[in-house]
């Protein structure tokens, strides 16, 4: 059982990591939610399939470090793209930035 260092949720049962921003250069991007590649007539109506790496449901945000998270700037897998930046969570109670996770190549 693994706990996400970013949101503190158990990764086996969480439907999503917390919403955050990814800062690349001076621009803040919203992370791309997880979704199936493409729905076909053969997959329509099938049960929701969780991310094979971080176990979130379609429509949820990937946990930090998931190899299937897409870069919101270029659309490639974050671990393989040439963009680098920070994943930033804003604490709702204080408004302060916390849990800043670097994504550097």
Secondary structure by P-SEA (a helix, b strand, c coil): ccccccccccccccccccbbbbbcccccccccccccccccccccccccccccccccccccccccccccccccccccccccccbbbbbcccccccccccccccccc
